[in-house]
Amino acid sequence: MTHAEEQRMLMFLRVIRQSGIREEATEDAYRKLKQQFQDQEVDPVTVRSHVDQTIRYQAPHYWPQSSGNRGAVPPPNPGAGIDWDAIKNPQERLTRWREHQAAQQQAEEAQRR
Protein backbone atom coordinates (compact mmCIF):
# COMPACT_ATOMS: atom_id res chain seq x y z
CA MET A 1 0.00 0.00 0.00
CA THR A 2 1.42 3.36 -0.99
CA HIS A 3 1.50 6.31 1.37
CA ALA A 4 -1.29 8.02 -0.60
CA GLU A 5 -3.49 4.90 -0.39
CA GLU A 6 -2.84 4.69 3.34
CA GLN A 7 -3.78 8.35 3.84
CA ARG A 8 -6.96 7.85 1.79
CA MET A 9 -7.92 4.81 3.88
CA LEU A 10 -7.32 6.71 7.11
CA MET A 11 -9.42 9.64 5.85
CA PHE A 12 -12.30 7.30 4.96
CA LEU A 13 -12.11 5.64 8.38
CA ARG A 14 -11.99 9.02 10.13
CA VAL A 15 -15.12 10.18 8.28
CA ILE A 16 -16.86 6.89 9.10
CA ARG A 17 -16.04 7.25 12.78
CA GLN A 18 -17.07 10.92 12.90
CA SER A 19 -20.39 10.19 11.20
CA GLY A 20 -21.41 7.83 14.01
CA ILE A 21 -21.50 4.59 12.03
CA ARG A 22 -21.49 1.54 14.33
CA GLU A 23 -18.14 -0.19 14.68
CA GLU A 24 -19.57 -3.46 13.28
CA ALA A 25 -20.54 -1.64 10.05
CA THR A 26 -17.21 0.12 9.56
CA GLU A 27 -15.81 -2.43 7.12
CA ASP A 28 -18.94 -2.37 4.94
CA ALA A 29 -19.04 1.43 4.97
CA TYR A 30 -15.35 1.55 4.04
CA ARG A 31 -15.98 -0.78 1.08
CA LYS A 32 -18.85 1.43 -0.10
CA LEU A 33 -16.66 4.54 0.05
CA LYS A 34 -13.74 2.83 -1.65
CA GLN A 35 -16.00 1.68 -4.48
CA GLN A 36 -17.76 5.06 -4.81
CA PHE A 37 -14.58 7.10 -4.99
CA GLN A 38 -12.46 4.64 -6.95
CA ASP A 39 -9.82 6.50 -8.96
CA GLN A 40 -11.00 9.89 -7.66
CA GLU A 41 -9.15 12.43 -5.57
CA VAL A 42 -11.54 13.43 -2.79
CA ASP A 43 -11.49 15.44 0.39
CA PRO A 44 -13.17 14.69 3.73
CA VAL A 45 -16.04 17.13 3.04
CA THR A 46 -16.97 15.32 -0.16
CA VAL A 47 -16.74 11.93 1.52
CA ARG A 48 -18.83 13.07 4.50
CA SER A 49 -21.39 14.52 2.12
CA HIS A 50 -21.70 11.12 0.43
CA VAL A 51 -22.05 9.40 3.80
CA ASP A 52 -24.72 11.84 5.00
CA GLN A 53 -26.64 12.19 1.74
CA THR A 54 -26.43 8.65 0.34
CA ILE A 55 -25.16 5.91 2.62
CA ARG A 56 -27.31 7.08 5.54
CA TYR A 57 -30.42 6.44 3.42
CA GLN A 58 -29.17 3.31 1.66
CA ALA A 59 -27.96 1.62 4.85
CA PRO A 60 -29.64 3.14 7.92
CA HIS A 61 -28.73 0.00 9.87
CA TYR A 62 -25.11 1.21 9.92
CA TRP A 63 -26.10 3.72 12.62
CA PRO A 64 -27.22 2.91 16.15
CA GLN A 65 -30.97 2.81 16.54
CA SER A 66 -32.44 5.14 19.10
CA SER A 67 -35.44 3.96 21.06
CA GLY A 68 -37.35 7.09 20.06
CA ASN A 69 -37.48 6.60 16.31
CA ARG A 70 -37.16 2.81 16.07
CA GLY A 71 -34.43 3.16 13.46
CA ALA A 72 -36.47 5.24 11.05
CA VAL A 73 -34.43 7.37 8.74
CA PRO A 74 -35.27 11.05 9.05
CA PRO A 75 -36.65 12.60 5.88
CA PRO A 76 -34.00 14.17 3.68
CA ASN A 77 -33.45 17.87 4.16
CA PRO A 78 -34.28 20.42 1.47
CA GLY A 79 -31.89 20.04 -1.41
CA ALA A 80 -31.31 16.37 -0.75
CA GLY A 81 -32.78 15.79 -4.19
CA ILE A 82 -29.44 16.92 -5.56
CA ASP A 83 -27.71 13.96 -7.16
CA TRP A 84 -24.31 14.46 -5.54
CA ASP A 85 -22.93 11.36 -7.24
CA ALA A 86 -23.67 12.83 -10.65
CA ILE A 87 -21.21 15.65 -9.95
CA LYS A 88 -17.94 13.94 -10.85
CA ASN A 89 -15.63 16.93 -10.50
CA PRO A 90 -14.63 17.03 -6.80
CA GLN A 91 -14.14 20.81 -6.82
CA GLU A 92 -17.57 21.40 -8.32
CA ARG A 93 -19.15 18.94 -5.86
CA LEU A 94 -17.50 20.72 -2.94
CA THR A 95 -18.65 24.12 -4.22
CA ARG A 96 -22.22 22.87 -4.65
CA TRP A 97 -22.13 21.26 -1.18
CA ARG A 98 -20.96 24.51 0.41
CA GLU A 99 -23.69 26.44 -1.43
CA HIS A 100 -26.22 23.88 -0.22
CA GLN A 101 -24.99 24.19 3.39
CA ALA A 102 -25.14 28.00 3.23
CA ALA A 103 -28.72 27.86 1.92
CA GLN A 104 -29.69 25.47 4.72
CA GLN A 105 -28.16 27.74 7.35
CA GLN A 106 -29.99 30.77 5.94
CA ALA A 107 -33.29 28.87 5.98
CA GLU A 108 -32.73 27.77 9.60
CA GLU A 109 -31.89 31.34 10.64
CA ALA A 110 -35.00 32.66 8.89
CA GLN A 111 -37.15 30.11 10.74
CA ARG A 112 -35.73 31.20 14.10
CA ARG A 113 -36.74 34.82 13.51
C-alpha positions in Angstrom: 0.0 0.0 0.0 1.4 3.4 -1.0 1.5 6.3 1.4 -1.3 8.0 -0.6 -3.5 4.9 -0.4 -2.8 4.7 3.3 -3.8 8.3 3.8 -7.0 7.9 1.8 -7.9 4.8 3.9 -7.3 6.7 7.1 -9.4 9.6 5.9 -12.3 7.3 5.0 -12.1 5.6 8.4 -12.0 9.0 10.1 -15.1 10.2 8.3 -16.9 6.9 9.1 -16.0 7.2 12.8 -17.1 10.9 12.9 -20.4 10.2 11.2 -21.4 7.8 14.0 -21.5 4.6 12.0 -21.5 1.5 14.3 -18.1 -0.2 14.7 -19.6 -3.5 13.3 -20.5 -1.6 10.1 -17.2 0.1 9.6 -15.8 -2.4 7.1 -18.9 -2.4 4.9 -19.0 1.4 5.0 -15.4 1.6 4.0 -16.0 -0.8 1.1 -18.8 1.4 -0.1 -16.7 4.5 0.0 -13.7 2.8 -1.6 -16.0 1.7 -4.5 -17.8 5.1 -4.8 -14.6 7.1 -5.0 -12.5 4.6 -7.0 -9.8 6.5 -9.0 -11.0 9.9 -7.7 -9.2 12.4 -5.6 -11.5 13.4 -2.8 -11.5 15.4 0.4 -13.2 14.7 3.7 -16.0 17.1 3.0 -17.0 15.3 -0.2 -16.7 11.9 1.5 -18.8 13.1 4.5 -21.4 14.5 2.1 -21.7 11.1 0.4 -22.1 9.4 3.8 -24.7 11.8 5.0 -26.6 12.2 1.7 -26.4 8.7 0.3 -25.2 5.9 2.6 -27.3 7.1 5.5 -30.4 6.4 3.4 -29.2 3.3 1.7 -28.0 1.6 4.8 -29.6 3.1 7.9 -28.7 0.0 9.9 -25.1 1.2 9.9 -26.1 3.7 12.6 -27.2 2.9 16.1 -31.0 2.8 16.5 -32.4 5.1 19.1 -35.4 4.0 21.1 -37.3 7.1 20.1 -37.5 6.6 16.3 -37.2 2.8 16.1 -34.4 3.2 13.5 -36.5 5.2 11.1 -34.4 7.4 8.7 -35.3 11.0 9.0 -36.7 12.6 5.9 -34.0 14.2 3.7 -33.4 17.9 4.2 -34.3 20.4 1.5 -31.9 20.0 -1.4 -31.3 16.4 -0.7 -32.8 15.8 -4.2 -29.4 16.9 -5.6 -27.7 14.0 -7.2 -24.3 14.5 -5.5 -22.9 11.4 -7.2 -23.7 12.8 -10.6 -21.2 15.6 -9.9 -17.9 13.9 -10.8 -15.6 16.9 -10.5 -14.6 17.0 -6.8 -14.1 20.8 -6.8 -17.6 21.4 -8.3 -19.1 18.9 -5.9 -17.5 20.7 -2.9 -18.7 24.1 -4.2 -22.2 22.9 -4.7 -22.1 21.3 -1.2 -21.0 24.5 0.4 -23.7 26.4 -1.4 -26.2 23.9 -0.2 -25.0 24.2 3.4 -25.1 28.0 3.2 -28.7 27.9 1.9 -29.7 25.5 4.7 -28.2 27.7 7.4 -30.0 30.8 5.9 -33.3 28.9 6.0 -32.7 27.8 9.6 -31.9 31.3 10.6 -35.0 32.7 8.9 -37.1 30.1 10.7 -35.7 31.2 14.1 -36.7 34.8 13.5 
